[in-house]
Amino acid sequence: MLKIIVPVKQVPDIENVEFDREEGRIDRGSAESKPNPFDLNALEEALLLKEEVGGEIITVSMGPPYAESTLRKILARGADRAILLTDKSFAAADTLSTSMTLATTIKRIGDFDLIVCGEKTVDGDTGQVGPEIAELLDIPHVAFVSEVLERNDSGLKVSSDVWGKDYVKRLEFPALITVTKDVNEPRLPKLRDMLDAREAEIERWGFDDLSSLLERDRVGLKGSPTSVDEMEIAPEVEGKGEIFRDDPPEAASKLVRGLGDEGVLEADK
């Protein structure tokens, strides 16, 4: 039976979130939180593999205690086990520190076959964590998987979309892939599963649970070699429009004159 691990991140609704200019970060409390959309594609791929060859799906998330709500949504969609990494030591982590904590957690979980990550998160948009986990665990990985061509209990055949080119690759387990939104269509949870997930056990691990494998200065802010020095938010610009209902030649002339008045085109003298 395969053991499949799906890291998941709780992210804010990016359309409504506010930004803390002084701290140079997203104000995560300013908008509703939800599972990172790309991670739902990762979970769906894990479910498809489990349905085809059998296995257990373990989802792992690092965040504050309220990130438990995201893990319950993942359990409702079909994950078998959920682990929440929550500790003040983990706060303010960059991608490397996050990857270090997740990789160490996976080591503590034990033998695994496949790690499936979303290609990126909508709040960070770096696409770094998946490949960094693979490098820290010294396992092969393929990023930007847009199609899984073959699944079996020993590996995968995948198509990866890199810079507009498709590359077909074979992977033997243990391995890691990151998936794009084109790879599948995530299923919706059933009501019965949503109700069951409310009562499901979610394991909580802190730094002490990883301390035999990880030094404190490798996690959170202390373990983060990168930081945001400055954040600049572009001001909103309201557009304006005008509809010309004249005959086409006259409408075209008015359009050209209007664009000339706005400095977009050089109007005829």
N, C-alpha and C positions, 0 to 999 in steps of 0.2 A: 504494500500500500504506500502510495506516494505521500510525502509530507511537503505541502506547498505553503509558502509564507508570503503574505501580502501586506507590505507596509502601507499605512493609510494616514493621511494628514487631515486634520480638521482645518478648514479655511473659512474666512468670512465671505459673505456675499459681496463679490468684488464690485458690483454695480452700485452698491450703496455704502460701502465702507468709507470711513474718513481717515485722514493721515495726520500723524503727529509731526508737525514740521520741526519742532524743537528737538525731539528725540530722533528724528530721521527714521521713523518706522510707521507701520500700519497700526492704527488704533483698532485692535481686534474686538474690542467691546462695543464698537459703534454700529455693528451690523450683525444680522443673524449668521450663525455658523452652520456649516454643512460639510459632508465629505468632499474632498477634492474630486471634481468630476473625472479626471483622468484615472484616479484610483478605482473608480467604479468599473472602468474598462479592464483594469488589472484584475479585479475580483471576478468579473465575468469570465475572463480567460482562465482563471484558476478553476472556476466552476465547470467550465467546458471540459477541462482536462480531467477533473475529478469524475465527471459523469462518464467519460470515455474509458478511463483506466482505473478509477478508484483512488481514494486518498483522503487526507485530512487537510483542511485549510485553516491556517493560523493567521490571524490578522494582528498587527502590532501598530500602535500609534504612540507618538511622544507628544505630550501636551499637558495642560492644566487638568485638574480633576473633572471639569465640565466637558472635556473631550470624550468622556465616557458615552455621551449621547451619540456621537458619531460612530463609535464602535458598536453600539446597539443597532444602529441602522445597517452596519455591515453584517452583523450576525443575522438580522432579519432577511438579508439578501442571500444568506447561505453559508457564511463562514462557520466553522465548528468551534473555534476557540479564539478568545480575544485577550490581548495583553495591553494594558495602558502603562506607559512609562511616564511617571509623574513625580517630579522632585524639583525643588528650587535650584538644585545644582545644574539641572538641564536647561534652565531658562536662558534666553538670549543667544541660543546656539546658531552658528552659521551652518552652511551646508556640510563642511568637513566635520564639525563637531557633532552635528546631527547624524551623519553617516557613521561616525565612530560609535556613537551610542547604539544605533540600530544594529550595526554589525556585531557588536559585543553581545547584544540581546540575542541575536540569532545564534551566536556561538553557545550561549547558555541554554537555549532551547534544545540544542543538540543536532544530530544528523538531520539533514533536510535534502530534498531533491531539487526544488525549484523555488526561486524568489521571483515574484511578478510585481513590478512597480509601474505606476503611471509614468508617462514620459517626463512630466513636469508638474508643478503645482501652479494654480492660477494666481496665487499671491506672490510667489517668488520667481517663477518662470525661468529657472536656471537649467533644469534638466540634469543636475549634477549628482543628486543623491543616489540614484540607482547605480550608475557606473562606479561611484566612489565605494558603495557597499561591496560591490563585486571585487574591486581591487583590494579592499581591506580583508576580504575573505579569501582572496587568491583563487577565484573561480572565473570561468569564462562568462562573457556576457555579450548580449546584442541589444543595442538601443534602437528606439524608434521602430519597433516591430508593427507593421501595418496589416499583416496577415499571417496566421499560423496555418501552414500547409499540411503538416502531419503531426500527430500526437501519438506517443506511445509511452510505455512505462520506463523507457531508458533515455528518452530525449525528444527533441522537437526539430522540425524543419520549418523555418520562418522566412518571411520576406520583410526586409528592413528598408525603409524609405529614408535615404540620406542625401540631402542636397538635390532632391528631385530625381534621384536614381534609385532603382529597386535592386537590392542585393539579396540573393537566396543563400541561406546559411543553415547548417546543421549543428545542433548543440547536443552534447551528451550531459546528463545530469551528474553531479550537481552543477547548476548554472543559474544565471539571472537574465531576465529580459525586462526591458521597459516597453510599454505599448502605447500607441497613439489612439486617438478616438476613432480612427477608421477600422480598428482591428475587430470590433464587434459592437453589438447594441446591448448595453446592460439591461438585464431583466428588472422588472419591478417586484418589490416584495409582496407576498401575500399577507392578508390581514391576520391569519392565524400565526404566521411567522413573526409578524410585528408584535403581536401580543406576547408570544413566547420570549422574544428578545428583551422585553421589559424586565423579565424575571431572571434572565440568564446571568451566569456568573461572569464577571470581568476581573481578571487578575490585575493587581496593581503592583508594579515593580518600581522601586526607587534606586538611587545610586548604590545603596548598601547591597542590593541584590546582584549588582554587577561588579562590586569593588574588588573581587578576587581576580577579575580579568581586565580591569580598567582603572587607570589613575584619575584622580579627581581633576587634575589640571588638563585633562583631555576632553572634558565635557562642558557644555554650557558656554557662557561668555569667556571663561578662562581658556577653554580649548578652541576658541574661534580666532583664527588668524586674520579674518576679514571683518570689516564693519562698514556701515554706511556713514560717511562723513557729512554728507549734505543731501537734502532732498528738495527738489524743486518741482512744484506742481503747476502745470501750464494752466493759465486762466481760461475759463470757459468763454467761448466766443459765440454769440448768437448769430445765426445766419438770417438772411432776409431773401425774399423771393418776389418775383413779379411775373404775372402771366400776360402775355400779349395775345389778344384774340383777333387781331386784324388779319387781312389777307397775308399769305406767307411772305411775299416780298416786303410789305410794309412792316410785318412783325420782325423779319430778319433785320431790317434797317434799324428799328427801335432797339433790338437786342445789341447790335454792334455799337450804337450810340451809348446805350446804358453801360456796356462793358468798358467803353472808352471813358465815360465819366468816372467810373470806379478805378481807372488806371490799370485795368486788366488787359485791354487792347488799346492800341493807338487809333483813336477815332479819325475818320476822314475829315479833313479841313474843308 
